[in-house]
């Protein structure tokens, strides 16, 4: 199995985890505030990355690289998570999914400008075809809405997905020199230093007894599988694929969420879902179409 194929499989697993995250998080939204969720996700993932980091011999980073990882922590963890959970307070999951569709396009533009990434026309076409498919999937919902009450939340979600795009572009060059565990350890250490003081007041108000049972299992899923596992798989893949290709897999998340909704009986699939899925998978084909090495 080639490294490129391993990277795509890792991205698919990460996407499956993210696709299920919305349904798992529904158990927690009435128990924990956005800041409390950010605290648990950041501190939990930092502890896991630290545990794995200290199991082996890791390279020493110079000051310029530590600065880059500090900035990555600001955008990829602090701003990304705070804006995401805060935005969900004011907007709908459907609006959030629509706005997240812009992420691969933002990454594409940033990569072309700052990383001088060379992409074939097939990959660019695949990204936009996937965007159309994902947009159809999330727009064809009864609770779709853009109104004055959701503008604040939508702006936060736009900031969230932009911060994540910047994170991917920042991380790409440093992953050519260092392993995934080393980079993510420092990213989460820096993020924790910033998150803990910001969320400490909210954490003191947690009703710990309310977390026993399914809420605790949901936290385990979000911290261990989504925040630690999925982030690890994404950064691993980013070291082997271009940032636009990695971000493309975001298009699969609404499709996975729709499939899960069908399985649990919340909604049923129809021809619109099929059309959207076809466009997304056509985009996947174009993005992964063999090209000259220089165009990846």
Buried (B, 14 or more C-beta within 10 A) or exposed (E): EEEBEBBBEBBBBBBBBBBBBBBBBEBBEEBBBBBBBBBBBBBBBBEBBBEBBEEEEBEEBEEEBBEBBBBBBBBBBBBBBBBBBBBBEBBBBBBBBBBBBBBBBBBBEBBBEBBEBBBBEBBBBBBBBBBBBBBBBBBBBEEEEEEEEBEBBBBBBBBBBBBBBBBBBBBBEBBEEBBBBBBBBBBBBBBBBBBBEBBEEBBEEBEEEEBEEEBEEBBEBBBBBBBBBBBBBBBBBBBBBBBBBBBBBBBBBBBBBBBBBBEEEEBEEEEEBEBBBEBBBBBBEBBBEEBEEEBB
